[in-house]
Amino acid sequence: MTDLAEEVRKALAKLRNPVSNAPEIFLECDVVIEKMGENILHIILYARDPYSPKLLIYAEAAKRIASKTPGVAKVYVEVRNHFMAEQINLMLNG
């Protein structure tokens, strides 16, 4: 994993469950961060629950948090293993 991807992973870990203080996004899905080019990241979220109503919120948060990380110019977020994955991906990436 590149340094930029590691910084984004650390930033995503700050999204915490208010009750358990566990890293929320990592409880709901497996996260893979790939570098596509110079300062461009591809974040893949593999849903653990294919019917989770929270996945859209986590995908939007992941994109927003990654976009604010210094050195990141563009972020593509892809949701997999969810019954609304296609619609979520269209909403997030146009």
matplotlib code that plots the C-alpha trace (Angstrom):
import matplotlib.pyplot as plt

x = [0.0, 1.3, 1.9, -1.1, -3.4, -2.1, -2.9, -6.4, -6.9, -5.8, -8.3, -11.1, -10.3, -11.3, -14.9, -15.9, -19.1, -20.2, -21.2, -18.3, -15.7, -14.7, -13.7, -17.2, -16.4, -14.2, -17.0, -19.5, -17.3, -13.8, -11.9, -9.4, -7.5, -5.6, -3.6, -4.8, -2.4, -0.8, -2.8, -5.9, -7.3, -9.8, -11.5, -13.4, -15.9, -17.0, -20.2, -20.4, -24.2, -25.6, -28.7, -27.1, -29.0, -25.8, -23.6, -24.4, -23.6, -20.3, -19.4, -20.2, -18.1, -15.2, -15.2, -15.4, -12.7, -10.3, -10.9, -9.8, -6.6, -3.5, -2.1, -5.3, -6.6, -9.5, -11.2, -13.4, -15.4, -16.8, -19.3, -19.4, -21.5, -24.5, -27.9, -27.8, -24.2, -24.8, -27.0, -24.6, -21.7, -23.6, -24.5, -21.0, -19.0, -21.5]
y = [0.0, 3.4, 6.2, 8.2, 5.2, 4.6, 8.2, 7.8, 4.5, 6.3, 9.1, 6.6, 5.0, 8.3, 7.6, 6.0, 4.4, 6.7, 3.8, 1.4, 3.8, 1.2, 2.2, 2.2, 1.8, -1.2, -3.0, -2.5, -3.3, -4.4, -1.4, -1.7, 1.4, 1.4, 4.2, 4.7, 7.5, 10.6, 11.6, 9.6, 6.9, 4.1, 3.0, -0.3, -1.0, -4.6, -4.7, -7.3, -7.0, -6.8, -5.1, -2.6, 0.8, 2.6, 1.8, 4.8, 7.0, 5.3, 5.5, 9.2, 9.7, 7.7, 9.9, 13.1, 12.1, 10.8, 14.0, 16.1, 14.2, 16.2, 15.1, 13.5, 15.1, 12.8, 9.9, 7.1, 5.1, 1.7, -0.3, -4.1, -6.9, -4.7, -4.9, -1.2, -1.1, 0.0, 2.9, 4.0, 3.9, 6.1, 8.6, 8.9, 8.9, 10.3]
z = [0.0, -0.9, 1.7, 0.3, 0.6, 4.2, 5.1, 3.7, 5.7, 8.9, 8.1, 7.5, 10.9, 12.6, 11.6, 14.9, 16.3, 19.1, 21.4, 21.0, 19.7, 17.1, 13.6, 12.1, 8.4, 9.0, 10.9, 8.0, 5.1, 3.9, 2.5, -0.4, -1.4, -4.7, -6.4, -9.9, -10.9, -9.7, -6.6, -7.8, -5.5, -6.1, -2.9, -3.0, -0.2, 0.1, 2.1, 4.8, 4.9, 1.3, 2.7, 5.0, 4.9, 6.1, 3.2, 1.2, 4.2, 4.7, 1.0, 0.9, 4.1, 2.6, -0.5, 1.5, 4.0, 1.3, -0.7, 2.2, 2.7, 1.6, -1.7, -3.0, -6.2, -7.1, -5.5, -7.0, -4.6, -5.7, -3.7, -4.2, -2.6, -2.0, -3.6, -4.5, -5.5, -9.0, -7.9, -5.2, -7.6, -10.1, -7.3, -6.0, -9.3, -11.8]

ax = plt.figure().add_subplot(projection="3d")
ax.plot(x, y, z, "-o")
ax.set_aspect("equal")
plt.show()
